[in-house]
Structures are given as structure tokens and as C-alpha cells.
Amino acid sequence: MKRREFLHVTGLGAAACCVGRLQGAGEAGRRPNILFLFPDQHRYDWTSLNPDLPDITPNLKALAQGGVRFTRAFTPSPLCAPARACLASGKEYANCRVGGNGDTYPLDQTTFYTLLKKAGYHVLGCGKFDLDKPGHNWGPDGRHRREGQPSLLEVWGFTDGIDNEGKMDGLSNYKAHKDRPGPYFRFLEQKNLVEAYLNPDYSPT
């Protein structure tokens, strides 16, 4: 069976298997810590891993040399939300149930983060999750709090974290809902930089 066929058939089954192995991995039953970096536009040939460039990203280089690099990886979708839905679900695009950026991640679909949490991990996420991209409800703390219900971060399987809105999402959200900015625009507010962001020709007096 080829890798693609295996993933298609098993979906999160493969992820569950990996988590099960992690539960007992390491010396004296200690499980390894997992740091997963998933930058949007961090090309290999613009880091220190490119031998033709100066050592401009030494920390990333050290992490890569001491960890695992996915040197032949490619995105399952060129769109933000489906790509992250594939990652969260462990499924390929056709089965991840997020067809485009206007779709939210189905709350009845188990995530890899949930499996890690059930295995005893403290699952922390920081960045742009895009699992509820059209909802525009990050909140200033990035937890997608819902009145009388668990935050979306908890539903997705995170123990804690900050889901930061993307720049364009943050901009459209701020123009429509200045009373509930996301973490990024909350930061801009605190630094008195919102006007400069909204107006490139802005000049402070």
C-alpha cells in the first residue's frame, strides 16, 4: 500500500497510532516534547539551511538539524483554511470537509490536537489556526470565547493558546467590529499603530 493510499484509508487512525506510541516513548516512560513549526511562507531557500546564504536564521537551522525536516512536503491546498483543516484532521483535501476559506472546521471532526491532549499532552498553539476563518470571533485573547460554552480552542483540542487573525482578516474584522479586535489588532491598538496600519500615508504629528 502506498503512503497516499494509507493516509486516505486511515485518516486520523495513523495519527492515533503515532500518539499511542508517543505515550510510552522515551526513557523511563517519559514522552518527548513536540515542537511543530508550520510557517506559511518560510521557504527553505531563504533560511540558513540554504548553504548559499549567510547564517541569517541560526535558531531555525539549529532546530532543523536537531529535529525532523519535511524536505518533500507540499501543501494539500493553496488556501489557508483548507490547508490547516487537512493538518488538524490528518486528512487529504477531498476529505477534510473544509472546501475554502469561507468554511469553518466541522466541530464534530476530531483533530490531531485532541488526540494529543487525550494522550496526556499539554497542547499549546500560537499563530494563525484558520479553523474558524469566516467567524471573525478571535477576541483580544485569541481564544474564540463563546458565552456559556467552551472556547473554540478547547473544542479543537488545545489546552491553551492564541489564535491570531491574519493581517487581511484582522483588517476587515477591525473595520466592521472595532469593539472586538483580534490579538493582532489589539496589539496595534496598544502601540497606537492602528491608524498607521489603516492608512499607509498616515504621518503622526
Secondary structure, 3 states (H helix, E strand, C coil): CCHHHHHHHHCHHHHHHHHHHHHCCCHHHCCCCCCCCCCCCCCHHHCCCCCCCCCCCHHHHHHHHHCCCCCCCCCCCCCHHHHHHHHHHCCCHHHCCCCCCCCCCCCCCCCHHHHHHHCCCCCEEEECCCCCHHHCCCCCCCCCCECCECCHHHHHCCCEEEECCCHHHHHHHHHHCCCCCCHHHHHHHHCCCHHHHHCCCCCCC
